[in-house]
Structure formats: structure tokens, C-alpha cells
């Protein structure tokens, strides 16, 4: 299994827009080969949103991730977030 994990730090007034953007990212992957699931989580106490996409393999993720990136390429993350998001590509060990 392979996972993409993103941690976002939204500005308080942009949380809803960032959640919608994260959902658009996930929706663009609907039906992609090897996609297991996509999730958006919120930790209100920490003030973060977490995106998690689970894949059968890294190669299958690489073959389809462009669809999700294209769906959000025009979204103004620099105005929605307090700081740059953190992204991790996680391999099952």
C-alpha cells in the first residue's frame, strides 16, 4: 500500500474553501486505477486539515495524480493557508 498525506494550515476564514478544494482533489481521482480511498480530516484544536489518499502502489498514484493536481491548479492556496502545506509520500514498511 502507498499513501499520500498532506497537512494544511488554513486561515480561519478560508477553512471552508480549502475543504472544498481538498474534496475537488479527491473527486478528480474517482475511479483511478489503484485508488483505494481519499479522505479529508480536520483537527479543530490543532487548526489543521489533513488529506489522505490510499493507493495500491506508488506507480499507480503517479499515473493518476495529475488528474487531481489539474482540478485544483488554479486554487489560491497561498491566500487560503497560513503557511505552505506539508506533503508526505508514505510506503508501507
N, C-alpha and C positions, 0 to 999 in steps of 0.2 A: 504494500500500500504506500501511497505517496500523498503528502498533504501540502497545501498552500495555506499559510497562516498570515493574516495581515492585522496589524494593530493600528487603529486610527484614533486620533486625539481631536475630536470635533470641538469647534467653538460652540458654546451653548445655544446660540440662535441658529446654528446650522446642522444640528443633530438630525433633524427630520430629513433634510435634503441629502445628507450623507447616507442615511439609512436607505433612502430611495435609490441612491446611486449604487450602493452595495447590492441591493436587490436586482437592479438592472444588470449588473455584472454577472450575478448568478443566473438570471433568466436567460442571458445570452448563451449560456453553456448548456441549456436544456437539451437533452438528447445527445450530447457529445459522447463519442466512444470512450469508454473507460471512466466516465464520471460516475462516482458513487453518490455523492451528495454535496450540497452547498448550503452553508449556514451563515447567518448574521446574528451575532450575540452582542448584548450590551451589559456593561458593568457600570451602573449609575454611580456607585460610590467612587470608583476609580476614574470615571469620566471618559471611558474608552468604548469603542466599538471594535469588535473582533470579527473578521471574516475567515471562514474555514471552508476550504474546498478539498474533498477527499477524492482521490483518483486511484485507479488500479495500478498505474505506473507513471513515472516521470515522463517517459516518452509520449504517452497518451495525453498528458497535460500539455506538453509542449506543442503537440499537434493541433490543439484546440484553443489554447488560452488567448490567441489573437482575436477570437470572436468576442470574448469578454472585454478585452482591452479596447477594442474598437467601439463597443457600446458605451464606454464612459470616457473616451479620449477628450471630449470637449467639456467635461465637468470641471468646474473651478475648485479643485481640491485645495489650492493654495489660499483661497479665501474662506474655505469651509473648515480648515484644520488649524489648530494651534501650532502644530509643528509637523514635519514630514512624517508620513506613516512608516511603520516598520514592517518589513516583509521577510518571511522565512519560507524556505522550501525544505520540507522535512521528509526524510527517508526512514521507513520502518527499520529498526535495528534489533 
